Amino acid sequence: MRLIDPAPSSAFAQPPATAGVPARLAEPQPDGSVRCNVCAHRCLVRPGRTGICGVRVNTDGVLWCLAHGAVAAAALDPIEKKPLFHVDPGSTAYSISTLGCPFHCVFCQNWEIAQGPRLGLDIPLRPMSPAQVVAEASRSGARSIACTYVEPTVFLEYALDIGELARDAGLRMLFITDGYATPEAVTLLGDVLDAANVDLKSFDDAFYRRLCGARLAPVLDAIEAYRRAGVWLELTTLIIPGANDDEAQLRDLAGWIVERLGPGTPWHISRFHPDYRLRDVAATPTATLLRAAEIGREAGLHHVYVGNAPGLGLEDTTCPGCSRLLVERNGYHVRSHLTADGSCPGCGRALEGLYPGRPATPVVPT
């Protein structure tokens, strides 16, 4: 497994200057440094320097979030693309991202914007106030706003401001996250988030340290904290050949989901394709994906999906009670057979998740 350093690109325009906003969860130190308590790195940011994410800077002893209102990507996506299969199936999510990330994953699929600040890339940014984001989401017909493409905790302040307005507008607030938020950040986010898909990239701390520049334990802690905060959770694991495809490790991961989150928690197994600094590793073999899905079902998970492999047809949702087909998926074409409140029309069982005709509190796995 050979890591490749991509050459910084000069194809991007110079981003507009932004003053940012004072960072929350910032702890000033006597020497002028500031401890950032947003992600589990808890960076000690010296004056004039940024944290690992590249978008939180210490200016004269005050930590600023430069990502607030500076959008690097915005798109109207099918919610299944997140992937969130148990949140308003067939709906769309207005998806936004800023720059920056606390991880340095060598297989990152959005590395230009995630690693742009660290690599010195000049990427065009679109100024958007929280009110503008909510207004565009409403005009687009989306049912939700998704903070995605990079790790959204780096723009915590922006997400919180958007989330407060989104709820008033009748929109759900979603996070697509690496799960590296601190307990303090999860407490704040719990007031605005409806659902999150967390990348549980591996069940091996060495994998996280070597390939992501992070640790496993804080991810597991954050996942449980999100659940306690009432956030609907789905998990995704990208299966990388030779890196995290060990069957014993996958059994441990699936068993942890069942034990700590419940058997109705959706697990999305995703096919790896070469990207960023991991371009010499082949795409995940079909047999590996099928075996991983089998391991999930053997562990007792009710909803195991396989993504980035449309030919396998493993993205439908069936009822855990009577095995009736509830949601059919062919790519991003979705056909739901659920009742208005998200229940099985056969046996009446309420399907885990969030659905239009159901109160805002999700039905969670037990």
URRATA-V36765 format. One record per pair of residues at least 4 apart in sequence whose ideal C-beta (glycine too) atoms are under 8 Angstrom apart, sorted by the first residue. I is the first residue (numbers start at 1). J is the second residue. D is the distance in whole Angstrom. If there is no record, write none. Layout:
I_J_D, I_J_D
This chain:
1_242_6, 1_243_7, 1_278_7, 1_280_7, 1_281_6, 2_280_5, 3_106_5, 3_277_5, 3_278_7, 4_276_8, 4_277_5, 4_278_8, 4_279_6, 4_280_7, 5_277_6, 6_111_7, 6_119_7, 6_276_7, 6_277_7, 8_119_5, 8_120_5, 8_121_6, 9_112_7, 9_121_6, 10_122_7, 12_112_8, 12_116_8, 12_121_6, 12_122_4, 12_123_5, 12_124_6, 13_122_6, 13_123_8, 13_124_5, 14_122_5, 15_70_7, 15_99_8, 15_122_6, 15_123_6, 15_124_6, 15_125_4, 16_70_8, 16_125_6, 16_127_7, 18_66_6, 18_68_8, 18_69_7, 18_70_5, 18_125_7, 18_127_7, 19_64_8, 20_57_8, 20_64_4, 20_65_5, 20_66_4, 20_67_7, 20_68_6, 21_64_7, 21_65_6, 21_68_4, 21_157_5, 21_158_8, 22_26_7, 22_62_6, 22_63_7, 22_64_6, 22_65_8, 23_34_8, 23_36_7, 23_38_7, 23_56_6, 23_63_4, 23_64_6, 23_65_5, 23_156_8, 23_157_7, 24_38_7, 24_65_8, 24_156_6, 24_157_6, 24_160_8, 24_188_7, 25_36_7, 25_37_4, 25_38_5, 25_156_7, 25_182_7, 25_184_5, 25_185_6, 25_188_8, 26_34_5, 26_35_7, 26_36_6, 26_37_7, 26_62_8, 26_63_4, 27_34_7, 27_35_4, 27_36_8, 27_37_6, 28_33_8, 28_34_5, 28_35_8, 28_61_6, 28_62_8, 29_33_4, 29_34_6, 29_35_6, 29_44_7, 32_46_8, 32_47_5, 32_58_8, 32_60_8, 32_61_5, 33_44_5, 33_45_6, 33_46_5, 33_47_7, 33_58_7, 33_61_8, 34_44_8, 34_45_5, 34_58_5, 34_61_7, 34_62_7, 34_63_4, 35_42_6, 35_43_7, 35_44_6, 35_45_8, 36_41_8, 36_42_7, 36_43_5, 36_45_6, 36_51_5, 36_56_6, 36_63_6, 37_42_6, 37_182_5, 37_184_5, 37_185_7, 38_56_7, 38_153_6, 38_154_7, 38_156_5, 38_181_7, 38_182_6, 38_184_8, 38_185_5, 39_43_8, 39_53_7, 39_102_4, 39_151_8, 39_153_5, 39_154_8, 39_180_5, 39_181_6, 39_182_6, 39_185_7, 40_102_8, 40_180_5, 40_181_7, 40_182_6, 40_214_7, 40_215_7, 40_218_3, 40_219_8, 40_222_7, 41_51_7, 41_52_5, 41_102_6, 41_180_7, 41_214_8, 42_182_7, 43_51_4, 43_52_6, 43_53_8, 43_56_7, 45_49_6, 45_50_7, 45_51_5, 45_56_7, 45_57_7, 45_58_4, 45_63_6, 46_58_6, 47_58_5, 47_59_8, 47_60_7, 47_61_6, 48_57_8, 48_58_7, 48_59_7, 49_57_7, 49_58_6, 50_54_5, 50_55_7, 50_56_6, 50_57_5, 50_58_8, 50_117_7, 51_55_8, 51_56_4, 51_102_8, 52_102_5, 52_104_8, 52_213_8, 53_100_4, 53_101_6, 53_102_5, 53_117_8, 53_151_8, 53_154_4, 54_99_7, 54_100_5, 54_101_8, 54_116_8, 54_117_3, 54_118_5, 55_65_7, 55_66_5, 55_67_4, 55_98_7, 55_99_6, 55_100_4, 55_117_6, 55_154_5, 55_155_7, 56_63_6, 56_64_7, 56_65_6, 56_66_7, 56_154_7, 57_63_7, 57_64_5, 57_66_6, 58_62_7, 58_63_6, 58_64_8, 59_64_6, 65_154_8, 65_155_7, 65_156_7, 65_157_5, 65_158_7, 66_70_7, 67_98_4, 67_99_6, 67_100_6, 67_154_6, 67_155_4, 67_158_6, 68_155_6, 68_157_5, 68_158_4, 68_161_8, 69_127_6, 69_128_6, 69_129_6, 69_130_8, 69_158_6, 70_98_6, 70_99_7, 70_125_4, 70_126_8, 70_127_6, 71_96_5, 71_97_7, 71_98_6, 71_125_6, 71_126_5, 71_127_7, 71_128_5, 71_133_8, 72_97_5, 72_98_6, 72_99_5, 72_113_5, 72_116_8, 72_123_6, 72_124_8, 72_125_6, 72_126_8, 72_149_8, 72_150_8, 73_95_8, 73_96_7, 73_97_4, 73_113_6, 73_149_5, 74_94_7, 74_95_7, 74_96_5, 74_97_8, 74_126_7, 74_128_7, 74_136_8, 75_94_8, 75_95_5, 76_92_5, 76_93_8, 76_94_6, 76_95_7, 76_140_5, 76_142_6, 77_81_5, 77_82_7, 77_92_7, 77_93_5, 77_95_5, 77_146_7, 77_148_8, 78_90_8, 78_91_8, 78_92_6, 78_93_8, 78_332_4, 78_334_8, 79_84_5, 79_87_6, 79_88_6, 79_89_7, 79_90_8, 79_91_5, 79_92_7, 79_93_5, 79_143_8, 79_144_7, 79_146_8, 79_174_8, 80_84_7, 80_85_6, 80_89_7, 80_90_8, 80_315_8, 80_329_6, 80_332_6, 80_334_6, 81_93_8, 81_332_7, 82_93_6, 82_95_8, 82_146_6, 82_148_7, 82_174_7, 82_176_5, 82_197_5, 83_197_6, 83_234_7, 83_236_7, 83_268_5, 83_305_7, 83_307_6, 84_93_8, 84_174_7, 84_195_6, 84_197_6, 84_234_6, 85_89_7, 85_234_7, 85_266_6, 85_268_8, 85_303_7, 85_305_6, 85_315_7, 85_317_6, 85_327_7, 85_329_8, 85_353_8, 86_232_7, 86_234_6, 86_266_6, 86_303_7, 86_317_7, 86_351_7, 86_352_6, 86_353_3, 86_354_7, 87_91_8, 87_144_7, 87_172_7, 87_174_7, 87_194_7, 87_195_5, 87_232_6, 87_234_8, 87_353_6, 87_354_5, 87_355_8, 88_143_5, 88_144_7, 88_172_7, 88_354_7, 88_355_7, 88_356_6, 89_317_8, 89_327_5, 89_334_5, 89_336_5, 89_338_8, 89_355_8, 90_334_4, 90_335_8, 90_336_6, 91_142_7, 91_143_4, 91_144_7, 92_140_7, 92_141_7, 92_142_5, 92_143_7, 92_144_8, 93_142_6, 93_143_7, 93_144_5, 93_145_7, 93_146_4, 93_174_6, 94_133_7, 94_136_6, 94_137_4, 94_140_5, 94_142_4, 94_144_7, 94_145_5, 94_146_7, 94_171_8, 95_145_8, 95_146_4, 95_148_5, 95_149_7, 96_128_7, 96_133_6, 96_145_7, 96_146_7, 96_147_6, 96_148_7, 96_149_8, 96_162_8, 97_110_8, 97_113_6, 97_147_7, 97_148_6, 97_149_4, 97_150_5, 97_152_8, 98_113_8, 98_125_8, 98_150_7, 98_154_7, 98_155_5, 98_158_7, 99_113_5, 99_114_8, 99_116_5, 99_117_5, 99_123_6, 99_125_7, 99_150_7, 99_154_8, 100_114_7, 100_116_8, 100_117_5, 100_150_6, 100_151_8, 100_154_4, 100_155_8, 101_108_8, 101_114_4, 101_115_7, 101_150_5, 101_151_5, 101_154_6, 101_178_8, 102_151_6, 102_153_7, 102_154_7, 102_178_7, 102_180_5, 102_214_7, 103_108_8, 103_114_8, 103_151_6, 103_178_5, 103_180_7, 103_212_5, 103_213_6, 103_214_5, 104_108_8, 104_115_7, 104_118_7, 104_212_7, 104_213_4, 105_114_8, 105_201_8, 105_211_6, 105_212_5, 105_213_8, 105_276_8, 106_211_5, 106_212_8, 106_276_6, 106_277_4, 106_278_5, 107_211_7, 107_238_7, 107_240_6, 107_272_7, 107_275_6, 107_276_6, 107_277_7, 107_278_4, 107_281_8, 108_114_5, 108_115_7, 108_275_7, 108_276_5, 109_275_5, 109_276_7, 110_114_5, 110_149_5, 110_150_6, 111_115_5, 111_275_7, 111_276_4, 112_116_6, 112_121_6, 112_123_7, 113_123_6, 113_149_6, 113_150_6, 114_149_8, 114_150_4, 114_151_7, 115_119_5, 115_121_8, 116_121_4, 116_123_5, 117_121_8, 128_132_5, 128_133_5, 128_136_8, 129_133_7, 130_134_7, 130_158_7, 130_161_4, 130_162_4, 130_164_8, 130_165_6, 131_135_6, 131_165_6, 132_136_6, 133_137_6, 133_145_7, 133_162_5, 134_138_6, 134_145_7, 134_162_6, 134_165_5, 134_166_5, 134_169_5, 134_171_7, 135_139_6, 136_140_6, 137_142_5, 137_144_8, 137_145_5, 137_166_7, 137_169_8, 137_171_6, 138_142_8, 138_169_6, 138_171_7, 142_171_7, 143_171_7, 143_172_6, 143_356_8, 144_166_8, 144_171_6, 144_172_4, 144_173_7, 144_174_5, 144_194_7, 144_195_8, 145_162_6, 145_163_8, 145_166_5, 145_171_6, 145_172_7, 145_173_6, 145_174_7, 146_174_4, 146_175_8, 146_176_6, 147_152_4, 147_155_7, 147_159_5, 147_162_8, 147_173_8, 147_174_7, 147_175_5, 147_176_7, 147_177_8, 148_152_7, 148_174_8, 148_175_8, 148_176_4, 149_176_8, 150_154_7, 151_177_6, 151_178_5, 151_180_7, 152_156_8, 152_159_6, 152_175_5, 152_176_7, 152_177_6, 153_159_8, 153_177_7, 153_180_7, 153_181_5, 153_185_6, 155_159_6, 156_160_6, 156_185_6, 156_188_7, 156_189_8, 157_161_7, 158_162_6, 159_163_6, 159_173_8, 159_175_7, 159_189_7, 159_192_7, 160_164_7, 160_188_6, 160_189_7, 160_191_8, 160_192_6, 161_165_7, 162_166_6, 162_173_7, 162_192_8, 163_167_7, 163_173_4, 163_189_8, 163_191_8, 163_192_3, 163_193_7, 164_168_7, 164_192_6, 165_169_6, 166_171_4, 166_172_7, 166_173_5, 166_192_7, 167_171_7, 167_173_7, 167_192_7, 172_194_4, 172_195_7, 172_354_7, 173_192_5, 173_193_5, 173_194_5, 174_193_7, 174_194_7, 174_195_5, 174_196_7, 174_197_8, 175_189_7, 175_193_6, 175_195_8, 175_196_4, 175_197_8, 175_231_8, 176_196_7, 176_197_5, 176_199_8, 177_181_7, 177_196_6, 177_197_7, 177_198_6, 177_199_7, 178_198_7, 178_199_5, 178_201_7, 178_212_8, 178_214_8, 178_219_7, 179_198_4, 179_199_7, 179_200_7, 179_218_8, 179_219_4, 179_222_5, 179_223_6, 179_226_8, 180_214_6, 180_218_6, 180_219_6, 180_222_7, 181_185_4, 181_186_5, 181_189_7, 181_222_5, 181_225_8, 182_186_7, 182_218_8, 182_222_8, 183_187_6, 183_221_7, 183_222_8, 183_225_6, 184_188_7, 185_189_6, 186_190_6, 186_222_6, 186_225_4, 186_226_6, 186_229_6, 187_225_8, 187_229_7, 188_192_8, 189_193_5, 189_226_8, 189_229_7, 189_231_8, 190_226_7, 190_229_3, 190_230_6, 190_231_6, 193_226_8, 193_229_8, 193_231_5, 194_231_7, 194_232_6, 194_354_6, 194_360_7, 194_362_8, 195_231_6, 195_232_4, 195_233_7, 195_234_7, 195_354_6, 195_362_7, 196_226_6, 196_231_5, 196_232_7, 196_233_6, 196_234_8, 197_233_8, 197_234_5, 197_235_7, 197_236_6, 197_268_7, 198_219_7, 198_222_7, 198_223_5, 198_226_7, 198_233_6, 198_234_8, 198_235_5, 198_236_7, 199_235_8, 199_236_5, 199_237_7, 199_238_7, 200_219_6, 200_220_8, 200_223_7, 200_235_5, 200_236_7, 200_237_6, 200_253_7, 200_257_8, 201_207_7, 201_208_7, 201_211_8, 201_212_6, 201_219_8, 201_237_7, 201_238_7, 201_244_7, 202_207_4, 202_208_6, 202_216_7, 202_237_7, 202_243_8, 202_244_4, 202_249_7, 202_253_8, 203_216_7, 203_244_8, 203_249_5, 203_250_8, 203_252_5, 203_253_4, 203_256_7, 204_208_7, 204_216_7, 204_244_7, 204_246_8, 204_249_6, 205_209_6, 205_215_6, 205_216_4, 205_217_7, 206_210_6, 207_211_6, 207_212_7, 207_216_8, 207_243_6, 207_244_5, 208_212_5, 208_214_5, 208_215_5, 208_216_5, 208_219_7, 209_213_7, 209_214_7, 209_215_6, 211_243_7, 211_278_8, 214_218_7, 214_219_8, 215_219_8, 216_220_6, 217_221_6, 218_222_6, 219_223_6, 220_224_7, 220_256_7, 220_260_8, 221_225_6, 222_226_6, 223_227_7, 223_233_7, 223_235_7, 223_260_8, 223_261_7, 224_228_6, 224_260_6, 224_261_8, 225_229_6, 226_231_4, 226_233_6, 227_231_7, 227_233_6, 227_261_6, 227_364_7, 230_361_7, 230_362_8, 232_353_6, 232_354_5, 232_362_4, 232_364_7, 233_261_6, 233_265_6, 234_265_7, 234_266_4, 234_267_8, 234_268_6, 235_257_6, 235_261_8, 235_265_7, 235_266_7, 235_267_5, 235_268_7, 236_267_8, 236_268_4, 236_269_8, 236_270_6, 236_307_8, 237_244_7, 237_250_8, 237_253_7, 237_267_7, 237_268_7, 237_269_6, 237_270_7, 237_292_8, 238_244_8, 238_270_5, 238_271_8, 238_272_5, 239_244_7, 239_245_5, 239_269_6, 239_270_7, 239_271_7, 239_272_6, 239_284_5, 239_288_6, 239_289_6, 239_292_6, 240_244_5, 240_245_7, 240_272_5, 240_278_7, 240_281_6, 240_284_7, 241_245_6, 241_272_7, 241_281_6, 241_282_6, 241_284_6, 241_285_7, 241_288_7, 242_281_7, 243_281_8, 244_249_7, 245_250_7, 245_284_7, 245_288_5, 245_292_7, 246_250_7, 247_251_6, 247_291_7, 247_295_6, 248_252_7, 249_253_6, 250_254_6, 250_292_5, 250_295_5, 250_296_8, 251_255_6, 251_295_6, 251_298_8, 251_299_7, 252_256_6, 253_257_7, 254_258_7, 254_267_7, 254_295_6, 254_296_5, 254_298_8, 254_299_4, 254_301_6, 255_259_6, 255_299_5, 256_260_6, 257_261_5, 257_265_5, 257_267_6, 257_299_7, 257_301_6, 258_262_7, 258_263_5, 258_265_8, 258_299_5, 258_300_5, 258_301_6, 261_265_4, 261_365_6, 262_364_7, 262_365_3, 262_366_6, 263_300_5, 263_301_6, 263_302_5, 263_320_8, 263_365_6, 264_302_5, 264_303_7, 264_320_7, 264_352_4, 264_364_7, 264_365_3, 264_366_7, 265_301_7, 265_303_7, 265_352_8, 265_365_5, 266_303_4, 266_304_8, 266_305_7, 266_352_8, 266_353_8, 267_296_5, 267_301_5, 267_303_7, 267_304_5, 267_305_7, 268_305_5, 268_306_8, 268_307_5, 269_289_6, 269_292_5, 269_293_6, 269_296_7, 269_304_7, 269_305_7, 269_306_5, 269_307_7, 270_306_8, 270_307_4, 270_308_5, 271_283_6, 271_284_5, 271_289_6, 271_306_7, 271_307_7, 271_308_4, 271_309_5, 272_281_7, 272_283_6, 272_284_5, 272_308_8, 273_283_5, 273_308_7, 274_278_6, 274_279_4, 274_280_7, 274_281_6, 274_282_7, 274_283_7, 275_279_7, 284_288_5, 284_289_6, 285_289_7, 286_290_6, 286_309_7, 286_312_7, 287_291_6, 288_292_6, 289_293_7, 289_306_5, 289_309_6, 289_312_7, 290_294_6, 290_306_8, 290_312_7, 291_295_6, 292_296_7, 292_306_8, 293_297_7, 293_304_5, 293_305_8, 293_306_5, 293_314_6, 294_298_6, 295_299_6, 296_301_5, 296_304_4, 297_301_6, 297_304_6, 302_320_4, 302_352_8, 302_365_8, 303_317_6, 303_320_8, 303_352_8, 304_314_8, 305_314_6, 305_315_5, 306_312_5, 306_314_4, 306_315_7, 307_315_7, 309_314_7, 310_315_8, 310_330_8, 310_331_6, 315_329_4, 316_325_6, 316_327_6, 316_328_5, 316_329_6, 317_325_8, 317_326_5, 317_327_4, 317_329_8, 317_351_7, 318_323_5, 318_324_7, 318_325_6, 318_326_6, 319_323_6, 319_324_4, 319_326_5, 319_344_4, 319_346_6, 319_347_6, 319_349_6, 319_351_7, 320_349_7, 321_344_6, 321_346_8, 321_347_5, 321_349_4, 322_344_6, 322_346_5, 322_347_4, 322_349_7, 324_337_8, 324_344_6, 324_345_7, 324_346_4, 324_347_7, 325_337_6, 326_336_7, 326_337_5, 326_338_6, 326_344_6, 326_351_6, 327_334_6, 327_335_7, 327_336_5, 327_337_7, 327_338_7, 328_334_7, 328_335_4, 328_336_8, 328_337_8, 329_333_7, 329_334_5, 329_335_8, 337_345_6, 338_342_5, 338_343_7, 338_344_7, 338_345_7, 338_351_6, 338_355_7, 339_343_5, 339_344_8, 339_345_5, 339_357_8, 340_356_7, 340_357_4, 341_350_7, 341_355_6, 341_357_4, 341_358_5, 342_350_6, 342_351_5, 342_353_7, 342_354_8, 342_355_3, 342_356_8, 342_357_7, 342_358_5, 342_363_7, 343_348_6, 343_349_6, 343_350_5, 343_351_6, 344_348_6, 344_349_5, 344_350_8, 344_351_7, 350_358_8, 350_363_5, 351_355_7, 351_363_7, 352_362_7, 352_363_5, 352_364_6, 352_365_5, 353_362_6, 353_363_7, 354_358_7, 354_360_8, 354_362_5, 358_362_8, 358_363_7
